[in-house]
């Protein structure tokens, strides 16, 4: 049976362009929805983070005013059940990649702080994708694609079709003017063939063994595409 490595941010803030710290972490739906999809498919999952830190949830992702009281309570309960696993994540640098068939990187603004500059994650993604395995990410998680370079200095995802949280969505979310950089713009500058759908609507791109989702609403579909690649 396939096995998936889920890589979570270890950051609890995003440093904005004025030096202030915006509280963040991982986005609840972007972890919980894929974990449910993988569990339903009978696929084992391990959680990893930089230095084995305990990932923290972005409280904004659980806001009852945004997702509703019932959904907020449901997600908090699911996170409580995951607490032990979150407190004992694998150390990213020490992961044995031979054990995994895919890697999945959820978003939240946390990856903009740490995964975007993680040499360990860059090495993992390069090894996995060049080894014919599945690489997948959603929303701000594709910030973690940026440090993936080959020995010759070329970016692993140059020319690849992918998506991520868009500049338009960042503007609508109210952080674009404060952001030190915008993910869509950075991915385009790096050489990605970036495509997107309507803001906040599900949108997933599959380019061979690379699967990316645009926003939280794309999380479950992205995970389903991963399962399809692993079980076909």
C-alpha positions in Angstrom: 0.0 0.0 0.0 1.3 3.5 -0.8 2.5 5.8 1.9 2.5 9.6 2.0 4.7 12.1 3.8 2.8 15.2 4.8 5.1 18.2 5.4 3.8 20.9 7.7 5.1 24.3 8.5 6.8 24.8 11.8 6.3 28.5 11.8 3.7 30.3 14.0 4.0 33.6 12.2 4.8 35.3 8.9 7.1 38.3 9.0 5.5 41.1 7.0 7.3 43.8 5.1 7.2 46.3 8.1 8.9 43.7 10.3 5.7 42.8 12.2 4.7 39.2 12.8 1.3 38.0 11.4 0.2 35.0 13.6 -0.3 32.0 11.4 0.6 28.3 11.0 -1.0 25.6 8.9 -4.6 26.0 7.5 -6.9 23.4 9.2 -8.9 22.4 6.2 -5.8 21.9 4.1 -4.5 19.3 6.5 -7.7 17.7 7.7 -9.5 17.3 4.4 -6.5 15.5 2.7 -5.9 13.3 5.7 -9.6 12.1 5.5 -9.2 11.4 1.8 -6.0 9.4 2.4 -7.6 7.5 5.3 -10.6 6.7 3.3 -8.3 5.2 0.6 -6.5 3.2 3.2 -3.2 5.1 2.7 -0.8 5.5 5.6 0.5 9.0 6.3 3.4 10.3 8.4 3.7 14.0 9.4 7.0 15.9 9.3 8.1 19.4 9.9 11.3 21.4 10.0 13.4 20.2 13.1 10.4 18.1 14.2 8.6 21.2 15.6 5.0 20.9 16.7 2.9 22.6 14.0 0.3 25.1 15.1 -3.0 25.8 13.4 -3.8 29.2 12.0 -6.7 30.2 14.2 -8.2 32.2 11.3 -8.8 28.9 9.5 -11.2 27.9 12.4 -13.1 31.2 12.5 -16.8 30.3 13.1 -17.8 33.5 11.3 -16.1 32.3 8.2 -16.7 28.5 8.1 -19.7 28.2 10.5 -20.0 27.1 14.1 -20.6 23.5 13.2 -17.7 23.2 10.9 -15.4 25.0 13.3 -16.3 22.7 16.1 -15.8 19.6 13.8 -12.4 20.7 12.7 -11.3 21.6 16.3 -12.3 18.1 17.4 -10.4 16.5 14.5 -7.3 18.6 15.5 -7.6 17.5 19.1 -7.6 13.9 17.9 -4.4 14.7 15.9 -2.6 16.4 18.8 -0.3 13.5 19.6 0.8 13.1 16.0 1.4 16.9 15.7 3.5 16.9 18.8 5.7 14.1 17.4 6.3 15.0 13.8 9.3 13.5 12.0 12.3 15.8 11.6 12.3 16.8 8.0 16.1 16.5 7.5 16.0 12.9 8.8 13.1 11.5 6.7 13.9 8.2 4.9 12.4 9.0 1.4 12.5 5.3 0.4 9.5 4.8 2.7 7.2 7.1 0.8 5.4 7.2 -2.6 4.2 10.8 -2.3 4.7 14.1 -0.5 1.9 16.5 0.3 2.4 20.1 1.6 -0.6 21.9 3.1 -0.7 25.7 3.2 -1.5 28.4 5.6 0.8 31.4 5.6 3.4 29.5 7.7 5.1 27.9 4.6 5.8 31.5 3.4 8.1 31.9 6.5 9.9 28.6 6.7 9.2 26.1 3.9 9.9 28.6 1.2 13.6 28.6 2.3 13.9 25.0 3.5 16.8 23.3 1.8 15.6 20.0 3.4 12.2 20.3 1.7 13.9 21.3 -1.5 16.0 18.2 -1.5 13.1 16.0 -0.6 10.9 17.3 -3.4 13.7 17.0 -6.0 14.5 13.4 -4.9 10.8 12.5 -5.0 9.8 14.0 -8.3 13.0 13.0 -10.1 12.5 9.5 -8.7 9.0 9.2 -10.3 7.1 9.8 -7.1 4.2 12.2 -6.5 4.7 15.7 -5.3 1.6 17.6 -4.2 0.8 20.9 -2.5 -2.1 23.2 -1.9 -2.8 27.0 -1.4 0.4 28.5 0.2 2.0 25.1 0.5 3.6 25.6 -3.0 5.9 28.2 -1.3 7.7 25.0 -0.4 8.4 24.3 -4.1 10.7 27.3 -4.3 13.9 25.9 -2.8 13.8 22.7 -4.9 16.8 23.0 -7.2 18.9 20.4 -9.0 22.7 20.2 -8.7 23.1 22.4 -11.8 21.1 25.1 -10.1 18.0 24.8 -12.2 14.6 25.0 -10.5 12.8 21.7 -10.4 9.5 23.1 -11.4 10.6 25.4 -14.3 8.1 25.1 -17.1 5.8 22.9 -15.1 2.1 23.7 -15.0 0.9 24.4 -11.4 -1.3 26.6 -9.3 -1.3 28.1 -5.8 -3.0 30.8 -3.7 -3.3 33.7 -6.2 -2.2 37.3 -5.9 -5.9 38.2 -6.4 -6.9 36.0 -3.4 -4.1 37.5 -1.3 -5.4 41.0 -2.1 -9.0 40.0 -1.2 -7.7 38.4 2.0 -6.2 41.8 3.0 -2.5 40.9 3.3 -1.2 41.6 -0.1 -0.1 45.2 0.7 1.8 44.0 3.8 3.3 40.9 2.2 7.1 40.9 1.6 6.3 38.8 -1.5 3.3 37.2 -3.2 3.3 33.5 -4.0 1.8 33.6 -7.5 4.2 36.3 -8.6 7.2 34.5 -7.1 6.3 31.1 -8.8 5.9 32.9 -12.1 9.2 34.6 -11.7 10.9 31.3 -10.9 9.7 29.9 -14.2 6.4 28.0 -13.4 3.6 27.9 -15.9 1.0 29.3 -13.5 -2.7 28.8 -14.1 -5.7 29.6 -11.8 -9.4 29.5 -11.5 -11.9 31.8 -9.9 -10.9 33.2 -6.5 -11.8 30.8 -3.7 -13.3 28.2 -6.0 -11.8 24.7 -6.2 -9.1 24.5 -8.8 -6.5 21.7 -9.1 -3.7 21.2 -11.7 -2.2 17.8 -12.5 1.1 17.9 -14.5 2.3 14.3 -14.7 3.3 13.5 -11.1 2.8 17.0 -9.8 -0.5 18.0 -8.2 -1.3 21.5 -6.9 -4.4 23.1 -5.6 -5.2 26.8 -5.6 -6.8 27.4 -2.2 -8.4 25.7 0.8 -11.5 24.7 -1.2 -9.1 22.7 -3.5 -7.7 20.6 -0.7 -9.9 17.5 -0.9 -9.8 17.4 -4.7 -6.0 17.7 -4.8 -5.7 14.8 -2.3 -8.1 12.7 -4.4 -5.9 13.3 -7.5 -2.9 12.1 -5.4 -4.8 9.0 -4.5 -5.7 8.4 -8.1 -2.0 8.6 -9.2 -0.9 6.3 -6.4 -3.6 3.6 -7.1 -3.8 3.7 -10.9 
